[in-house]
Amino acid sequence: MNFFRGVMGGQAAGPQPTGAETIQKLCDRVASSTLLEDRRDAVRALKSLSKKYRMEVGTQAMDHLINILQTDRSDSEILGYALDTMYNIICNDEEEEQDESEDETAQKQADDLGAKFTEAFIQDPEHITLLLTMLEEFDFHVRWPAVKLLTALLRNQCVQLQSIILVSPMGVSRLMDLLADSREVIRNDGLLLLQQLTKSNAAIQKIVAFENAFERLLDIITEEGSSDGGIVVEDCLLLLRNLLKNNSSNQNFFKEGSFIQRMRPWFEVGDDNSGWSAQKVTNLHLMLQLVRVMVSPVNSPGATASCQRSMYQCGLLQQLCTILMATGVPADILTETINTVSEVIRGSQINQDYFASVNAPSNPPRPAIVVLLMSMVNERQPFVLRCAVLYCFQCFLYKNQKGQGEIVATLLPSTIDANSISAGQLLCGGLFSADSLSNWCASVALAHALQDNLTQKEQLLRVQLATSLGKPPVSLLQQCTNILSQGSKVQTRVGLLMLLCTWINNCPIAVTHFLHNQENVPFLTAQISENLGEDERLVQGLCALLLGICIYYNDNSLENYTKEKLKQLIEKRIGKENFVEKLGFVTKHELYSRAAQKPQPVFPSPDQMLFDHEFTKLVKELEGVITKAVHKSSEDEKKEEEVKKTLEQHDNIVTQYKELIREQDSKIQELKEQVSSLTTQTEQMQATMTQQQSQIQQHKDQYNILKLKLGKENSSQASITLGDGAHVNGVQTEEATQLREEMEELRSQHALLQTQLGEKDAIINSLRSERSQPTDGDTAGSDNAELLKELELLRSQVQSQAAEIGQMKSDNADLLRRAETESSSDFPSDATKTAELESRLAAQTSEVERLKEEVQGLTGGREQLEQQTASATSSAAILKAEMAKLEAELLESKKEQDDLLMLLADQDQKIQSLRKRLKDLGETVDDEDELDTRDQTDEDDEDED
């Protein structure tokens, strides 16, 4: 212990050891001591020396400290010392501060001790697994240093450590458990750890999100006071931004989990917005950025539209508009709110309509759009705020023809209100202001009101401006060209040229109005032909683009400025090659590529504000077609026009035939559906007939069984009765013989009926076999008629047999009465036998009655089956007739389609010959039309098959 007192306490006599020697001795003591207290004291001493002697401790003690973490897991105190020591030698915060003060970042990064020790530590992935297991220790002195050490490792070697943690079992889950720790220090440092862990790693971001990170982070933000909270809220928002930015899966999970609705309370601000703290400004700024991440234009259109709907439905957009119109909001928050509202309404019709209805709390109330435009054309407003307002106006008009019409309508003479300020008046004021930035912003804003909207381009031609007293009004188009020719600033001229190019693009009427002014074309040719400086090259390129649009969309309505004359003018005054070269100056400009990257206008300074994002798309679309149009000769154009007219005629014919074929196809489809329904009905009827046939077979079997049973019982009872009657009295022998003969006659009749029934069964079986095979309707009808006749005959025979059985019953009753009379008078001793005979005769009579009822039941079943058979036969005949009619109609439709296909083949052959002529003349033929024609022909062939 004296050794440690020398190191940690007072000074000893003699020469003092150096720091390296002391560290070496401490390392030996850590490695060789058997007592836990000695190792703990040695590690504590290394911790105290680790900040001053970072290199020595890291070089000599790293392995010993790792060994302590592996072997002394039971002692939390020594684990805490070891983790703190490793954190001191790996964390390079002090080094980074020193780097910033000495401005030697590149050299220090090469020799950074923290990076070197981090790389040495993570060479074995088991070391990271060991640290992750330390996080399971609840002891504060172990868990907190482990969190800080992992954070430092992630700062130094983020990518390598992310890959190790990603494959570690339950690695991310252990880190997520830090957010549930009741000790705020560990929870807050856990937030910093997760921030480093989730940087630029989509896989880890997804795992963290599905570990219920959104729920936990939003709960922490609410507990800490939302925007009024402290640094913890900022850390939560930074982590949320890491999880959501450029991660479509997490964005969808965030939306589906209804977490967007929980963002609305963040933006509830009071009436008194003065004295915002810096932390609140930071928090609210990050909250607005989170909203923008969900609706960013770089996201997929479907996901963005879904989030925009959710933000409108939950009232988030309304809350943002409240901040937008509130007073006392800091400038940077107001700017970010405008940008956020811009992207929430961009391309969403319902959100754009709501934004158009928002009014500022002024007297009288003014639309929010008007208030924002007032800021945009006010040169005293901050530059970033003016850019944000321009972006908001662009997003409001993006794919919003209704909004475009409302803006242009404020410029038309019939809708101008002299008592109020409108958006159109503000745009015109900015367009002709002395401030070049206002000129550019107003030009771009007005160009977006005309973007892809031919109707509004034509409507804007009606706008008349009063320049000065006593002078006639001039059109807005003419005033723009007048300002352009006055030689104003480059930024103003670029803005006006972009407006004019957007205005007359794909609008022949606007081209005619522009060319009608005799000064416009000479001005453009003069600008293009001059050799100006570097700053004027962009203006020359835009002038070439404007003149090219006048050629490409020229309808030749002005005799002096037809396509051919304009091209001749270019060839004489400028030269075709020089014209194309000047046109290429636009896309080669360095600011062009920067503006083409994203829709939001972000510029470091006002003088670099030259290009609009949507205009870069227009230039890319028109550059090639204008170059091709300038190089074409008049003969080629005439031939091309003739071919186009011919092709249009043929296309019209083909279109007509296509429509006719579609109608025929629809009719054929209807007929097919009818055939299908009739086929289904036929199958149902066939199933019904099969069921009826099975029922007939069942009744037949039951009849056969009853028939056999009746025959046996009649024979036995007749023999018993006659035998007993013979023994009653000798006088009755003759009558008994007569009764036996009658019974035999009935038995023979019964056998005859059975034979006839067998014949009818054979006929029914033959009829069933004929139904299973296709037969003519007449044959089936005749067979059914014969069957009905035979069944009627069978019914009459059965009825006659029933009558004979009834007669036999009455005769037997008379015989019985006679026998009783004679027996009582002549043979009184045989009374018992007579009673027995009477009982047997009564039983025979009841049996005969039962058989009669069964025969009548069978007769009724026969009649019902006959009716069902007749109904099925008539339905089958009707279905066959309808099938024959449909087949005839189908054949007629196929014949008409074949005629149409022959006409189409002729037309296709003519078109192919015309295309061949075009190719022979050196013209380029569009392959898409040819492919469409071939595809349609193939589809027609398939329909014919």
TAGI-V958013 format. One record per residue. RES is the residue in one letter. PHI is phi as a letter, one per 20 degrees, with the letter a starting at -180 (none if undefined). NEAR is the number of other ideal C-beta (glycine too) atoms within 10 Angstrom. Layout:
RES;PHI;NEAR + RES;PHI;NEAR
This chain:
M;none;8 + N;f;8 + F;f;16 + F;f;15 + R;f;10 + G;f;15 + V;e;18 + M;e;12 + G;d;9 + G;f;6 + Q;e;7 + A;e;13 + A;f;5 + G;n;6 + P;f;6 + Q;e;11 + P;f;14 + T;f;11 + G;f;14 + A;f;14 + E;f;11 + T;f;19 + I;f;24 + Q;f;15 + K;f;16 + L;f;24 + C;f;22 + D;f;13 + R;f;19 + V;f;24 + A;f;14 + S;d;10 + S;f;14 + T;e;6 + L;e;8 + L;f;13 + E;f;11 + D;f;16 + R;f;24 + R;f;21 + D;f;22 + A;f;27 + V;f;27 + R;f;19 + A;f;22 + L;f;30 + K;f;22 + S;f;15 + L;e;20 + S;f;22 + K;f;13 + K;f;10 + Y;d;20 + R;f;20 + M;f;14 + E;f;21 + V;f;26 + G;f;23 + T;f;18 + Q;e;17 + A;d;28 + M;g;18 + D;f;13 + H;f;20 + L;f;24 + I;f;17 + N;f;14 + I;f;26 + L;f;20 + Q;e;11 + T;d;11 + D;d;17 + R;f;15 + S;e;8 + D;d;16 + S;f;17 + E;f;15 + I;f;25 + L;f;24 + G;f;24 + Y;f;25 + A;f;28 + L;f;27 + D;f;20 + T;f;28 + M;f;31 + Y;f;20 + N;f;21 + I;e;28 + I;e;26 + C;f;23 + N;d;23 + D;f;10 + E;f;12 + E;f;17 + E;f;16 + E;f;10 + Q;f;12 + D;f;17 + E;f;11 + S;f;8 + E;e;10 + D;l;8 + E;c;11 + T;f;11 + A;f;8 + Q;f;10 + K;f;17 + Q;f;13 + A;f;8 + D;d;9 + D;f;16 + L;f;18 + G;f;22 + A;f;17 + K;f;17 + F;f;24 + T;f;23 + E;f;13 + A;f;15 + F;f;23 + I;e;17 + Q;f;9 + D;d;12 + P;g;15 + E;f;11 + H;f;18 + I;f;19 + T;f;16 + L;f;15 + L;f;23 + L;f;21 + T;f;15 + M;f;23 + L;f;21 + E;f;12 + E;f;15 + F;f;11 + D;g;12 + F;f;14 + H;f;16 + V;d;23 + R;f;26 + W;f;20 + P;f;22 + A;f;28 + V;f;26 + K;f;20 + L;f;23 + L;f;27 + T;f;21 + A;f;23 + L;f;29 + L;f;23 + R;f;20 + N;e;23 + Q;c;18 + C;f;15 + V;f;10 + Q;f;17 + L;f;21 + Q;f;18 + S;f;15 + I;f;19 + I;f;24 + L;f;14 + V;e;9 + S;f;18 + P;f;8 + M;l;12 + G;f;20 + V;f;22 + S;f;13 + R;f;17 + L;f;22 + M;f;20 + D;f;15 + L;f;22 + L;f;23 + A;e;11 + D;f;19 + S;f;6 + R;e;13 + E;f;11 + V;f;12 + I;f;21 + R;f;18 + N;f;20 + D;f;22 + G;f;25 + L;f;20 + L;f;18 + L;f;24 + L;f;27 + Q;f;18 + Q;f;19 + L;f;26 + T;e;27 + K;f;15 + S;l;12 + N;c;19 + A;f;14 + A;f;11 + I;f;22 + Q;g;22 + K;f;17 + I;f;20 + V;f;25 + A;f;21 + F;e;14 + E;e;16 + N;m;14 + A;f;22 + F;f;20 + E;f;13 + R;f;15 + L;f;22 + L;f;19 + D;f;14 + I;f;20 + I;f;25 + T;f;14 + E;f;11 + E;e;19 + G;o;13 + S;l;19 + S;f;25 + D;e;13 + G;f;19 + G;e;14 + I;f;13 + V;f;18 + V;f;27 + E;f;18 + D;f;23 + C;f;26 + L;f;23 + L;f;18 + L;f;24 + L;f;26 + R;f;17 + N;f;22 + L;f;26 + L;e;22 + K;f;18 + N;l;14 + N;c;19 + S;f;13 + S;f;12 + N;f;24 + Q;f;24 + N;f;15 + F;f;17 + F;f;24 + K;f;18 + E;f;11 + G;e;15 + S;m;10 + F;e;18 + I;f;22 + Q;f;15 + R;f;17 + M;e;21 + R;g;16 + P;f;13 + W;f;23 + F;d;22 + E;e;11 + V;d;17 + G;e;7 + D;f;7 + D;e;8 + N;d;14 + S;e;8 + G;m;7 + W;f;16 + S;f;11 + A;f;8 + Q;f;15 + K;f;19 + V;f;16 + T;f;17 + N;f;26 + L;f;26 + H;f;18 + L;f;20 + M;f;23 + L;f;22 + Q;f;18 + L;f;20 + V;f;25 + R;f;20 + V;f;22 + M;f;25 + V;c;26 + S;f;19 + P;f;17 + V;e;10 + N;f;18 + S;f;11 + P;g;9 + G;f;10 + A;f;16 + T;f;21 + A;f;17 + S;f;19 + C;f;25 + Q;f;24 + R;f;15 + S;f;19 + M;f;27 + Y;f;18 + Q;f;12 + C;e;16 + G;n;13 + L;f;24 + L;f;25 + Q;f;14 + Q;f;18 + L;f;21 + C;f;22 + T;f;16 + I;f;21 + L;f;20 + M;e;16 + A;f;17 + T;d;9 + G;n;13 + V;f;19 + P;g;16 + A;f;11 + D;f;15 + I;f;22 + L;f;18 + T;f;20 + E;f;23 + T;f;25 + I;f;25 + N;f;23 + T;f;26 + V;g;28 + S;g;25 + E;f;25 + V;f;26 + I;e;29 + R;f;26 + G;m;17 + S;d;25 + Q;f;15 + I;f;13 + N;f;23 + Q;f;22 + D;f;14 + Y;f;16 + F;f;25 + A;f;17 + S;e;10 + V;f;18 + N;d;15 + A;f;19 + P;f;11 + S;c;10 + N;c;6 + P;f;8 + P;f;11 + R;c;16 + P;f;19 + A;f;20 + I;f;24 + V;f;19 + V;f;20 + L;f;24 + L;f;28 + M;f;18 + S;f;18 + M;f;23 + V;e;23 + N;e;16 + E;f;14 + R;e;7 + Q;f;14 + P;g;13 + F;f;14 + V;f;16 + L;f;18 + R;f;24 + C;f;22 + A;f;26 + V;f;26 + L;f;26 + Y;f;21 + C;f;26 + F;f;26 + Q;f;23 + C;f;27 + F;f;26 + L;e;26 + Y;f;20 + K;l;14 + N;c;26 + Q;f;14 + K;f;11 + G;f;22 + Q;f;23 + G;f;14 + E;f;20 + I;f;26 + V;f;25 + A;f;16 + T;f;20 + L;e;24 + L;f;14 + P;f;9 + S;f;6 + T;d;12 + I;f;14 + D;d;9 + A;f;5 + N;e;5 + S;c;12 + I;e;16 + S;d;21 + A;f;23 + G;f;24 + Q;f;17 + L;f;24 + L;f;25 + C;f;20 + G;f;15 + G;f;25 + L;f;25 + F;d;17 + S;f;17 + A;f;10 + D;e;18 + S;f;20 + L;f;22 + S;f;23 + N;g;25 + W;f;28 + C;f;29 + A;f;27 + S;f;26 + V;f;24 + A;f;27 + L;f;28 + A;f;24 + H;f;26 + A;f;28 + L;d;25 + Q;f;22 + D;l;15 + N;c;19 + L;f;14 + T;f;13 + Q;f;21 + K;f;22 + E;f;15 + Q;f;17 + L;f;23 + L;f;18 + R;e;13 + V;f;19 + Q;d;15 + L;d;15 + A;e;9 + T;f;13 + S;b;5 + L;f;5 + G;n;5 + K;d;8 + P;f;7 + P;f;13 + V;d;17 + S;f;17 + L;f;20 + L;f;21 + Q;f;19 + Q;f;19 + C;f;23 + T;f;20 + N;f;15 + I;f;16 + L;f;24 + S;f;16 + Q;e;9 + G;m;8 + S;e;15 + K;f;15 + V;f;15 + Q;f;20 + T;f;25 + R;f;25 + V;f;26 + G;f;32 + L;f;24 + L;f;24 + M;f;26 + L;f;28 + L;f;25 + C;f;20 + T;f;25 + W;f;24 + I;e;23 + N;f;23 + N;l;15 + C;b;23 + P;g;14 + I;f;15 + A;f;23 + V;f;23 + T;f;19 + H;f;18 + F;f;24 + L;f;19 + H;f;15 + N;f;15 + Q;f;9 + E;e;11 + N;f;23 + V;f;19 + P;g;12 + F;f;14 + L;f;29 + T;f;20 + A;f;13 + Q;f;22 + I;f;24 + S;f;16 + E;f;9 + N;d;7 + L;d;11 + G;f;6 + E;f;7 + D;f;8 + E;e;16 + R;f;16 + L;f;21 + V;f;20 + Q;f;22 + G;f;25 + L;f;28 + C;f;25 + A;f;28 + L;f;26 + L;f;24 + L;f;25 + G;f;24 + I;f;26 + C;f;23 + I;f;21 + Y;f;17 + Y;d;19 + N;e;21 + D;e;11 + N;m;12 + S;f;13 + L;e;14 + E;f;7 + N;f;10 + Y;c;22 + T;f;17 + K;g;19 + E;f;16 + K;f;17 + L;f;23 + K;f;21 + Q;f;12 + L;f;17 + I;f;23 + E;f;14 + K;e;9 + R;e;16 + I;d;21 + G;n;14 + K;f;13 + E;f;11 + N;f;15 + F;f;25 + V;f;18 + E;f;14 + K;f;23 + L;f;24 + G;f;14 + F;f;19 + V;f;25 + T;f;14 + K;e;11 + H;f;16 + E;f;8 + L;f;15 + Y;f;19 + S;f;12 + R;f;17 + A;f;21 + A;f;18 + Q;f;10 + K;b;12 + P;f;19 + Q;f;19 + P;f;19 + V;d;15 + F;c;16 + P;f;9 + S;b;7 + P;f;16 + D;f;12 + Q;e;13 + M;e;25 + L;c;21 + F;d;23 + D;d;28 + H;f;18 + E;f;20 + F;f;27 + T;f;20 + K;f;12 + L;f;20 + V;f;20 + K;f;13 + E;f;11 + L;e;21 + E;g;19 + G;f;9 + V;f;12 + I;f;22 + T;g;15 + K;f;11 + A;f;19 + V;f;23 + H;e;13 + K;f;15 + S;e;10 + S;f;13 + E;f;9 + D;f;13 + E;f;15 + K;f;11 + K;f;16 + E;f;15 + E;f;10 + E;f;12 + V;f;17 + K;f;12 + K;f;10 + T;f;15 + L;f;18 + E;f;10 + Q;f;10 + H;f;16 + D;f;17 + N;f;10 + I;f;15 + V;f;19 + T;f;10 + Q;f;10 + Y;f;17 + K;f;16 + E;f;10 + L;f;15 + I;f;19 + R;f;10 + E;f;10 + Q;f;16 + D;f;15 + S;f;10 + K;f;14 + I;f;17 + Q;f;10 + E;f;10 + L;f;15 + K;f;12 + E;f;10 + Q;f;13 + V;g;16 + S;f;10 + S;f;10 + L;f;15 + T;f;12 + T;f;10 + Q;f;13 + T;f;16 + E;f;10 + Q;f;10 + M;f;15 + Q;f;15 + A;f;10 + T;f;14 + M;f;19 + T;f;13 + Q;f;11 + Q;f;16 + Q;f;19 + S;f;10 + Q;f;14 + I;g;19 + Q;f;14 + Q;f;11 + H;f;16 + K;f;19 + D;f;10 + Q;f;14 + Y;f;19 + N;f;14 + I;f;10 + L;f;16 + K;f;17 + L;f;11 + K;f;12 + L;f;17 + G;f;14 + K;f;9 + E;f;16 + N;f;19 + S;f;13 + S;f;10 + Q;f;17 + A;f;18 + S;f;12 + I;f;14 + T;f;21 + L;f;16 + G;f;11 + D;f;16 + G;f;24 + A;f;15 + H;e;13 + V;f;19 + N;b;18 + G;f;9 + V;f;13 + Q;e;20 + T;f;14 + E;f;9 + E;f;17 + A;f;20 + T;f;13 + Q;f;12 + L;f;19 + R;f;17 + E;f;10 + E;f;16 + M;f;20 + E;f;12 + E;f;12 + L;f;18 + R;f;14 + S;f;10 + Q;f;15 + H;f;18 + A;f;11 + L;f;12 + L;f;17 + Q;f;14 + T;f;9 + Q;f;15 + L;f;18 + G;f;11 + E;f;11 + K;f;16 + D;f;15 + A;f;10 + I;f;15 + I;f;19 + N;f;13 + S;f;12 + L;f;16 + R;f;14 + S;f;9 + E;f;13 + R;f;19 + S;f;9 + Q;d;6 + P;f;7 + T;c;11 + D;f;9 + G;f;13 + D;f;9 + T;f;10 + A;f;16 + G;f;14 + S;f;11 + D;f;17 + N;f;17 + A;f;12 + E;f;12 + L;f;19 + L;f;14 + K;f;10 + E;f;15 + L;f;18 + E;f;13 + L;f;12 + L;f;18 + R;f;18 + S;f;9 + Q;f;15 + V;f;19 + Q;f;13 + S;f;12 + Q;f;18 + A;f;18 + A;f;11 + E;f;15 + I;f;19 + G;f;14 + Q;f;12 + M;f;18 + K;f;16 + S;f;10 + D;f;14 + N;f;19 + A;f;14 + D;f;10 + L;f;19 + L;f;18 + R;f;11 + R;f;13 + A;f;23 + E;f;15 + T;f;10 + E;f;16 + S;f;21 + S;f;12 + S;e;8 + D;d;10 + F;c;15 + P;f;9 + S;f;7 + D;d;17 + A;f;12 + T;f;8 + K;f;17 + T;f;21 + A;f;12 + E;f;12 + L;f;23 + E;f;15 + S;f;10 + R;f;16 + L;f;20 + A;f;13 + A;f;14 + Q;f;20 + T;f;18 + S;f;11 + E;f;14 + V;f;20 + E;f;14 + R;f;13 + L;f;20 + K;f;17 + E;f;10 + E;f;16 + V;f;20 + Q;f;14 + G;f;14 + L;f;20 + T;f;15 + G;f;10 + G;f;17 + R;g;19 + E;f;12 + Q;f;13 + L;f;19 + E;f;16 + Q;f;10 + Q;f;16 + T;f;21 + A;f;15 + S;f;14 + A;f;18 + T;f;17 + S;f;13 + S;f;15 + A;f;17 + A;f;13 + I;f;10 + L;f;16 + K;f;14 + A;f;11 + E;f;14 + M;f;14 + A;f;9 + K;f;10 + L;f;15 + E;f;12 + A;f;10 + E;f;14 + L;f;15 + L;f;9 + E;f;10 + S;f;15 + K;f;14 + K;f;9 + E;f;14 + Q;f;18 + D;f;10 + D;f;10 + L;f;16 + L;f;17 + M;f;10 + L;f;13 + L;f;20 + A;f;13 + D;f;10 + Q;f;16 + D;f;17 + Q;f;10 + K;f;13 + I;f;19 + Q;f;13 + S;f;10 + L;f;16 + R;f;18 + K;f;11 + R;f;14 + L;f;18 + K;f;11 + D;f;8 + L;e;12 + G;n;8 + E;e;14 + T;e;9 + V;d;15 + D;f;10 + D;f;8 + E;f;8 + D;f;13 + E;f;14 + L;f;10 + D;f;13 + T;f;19 + R;f;12 + D;f;10 + Q;f;16 + T;f;14 + D;f;10 + E;f;13 + D;f;19 + D;f;11 + E;f;8 + D;f;14 + E;f;11 + D;f;5
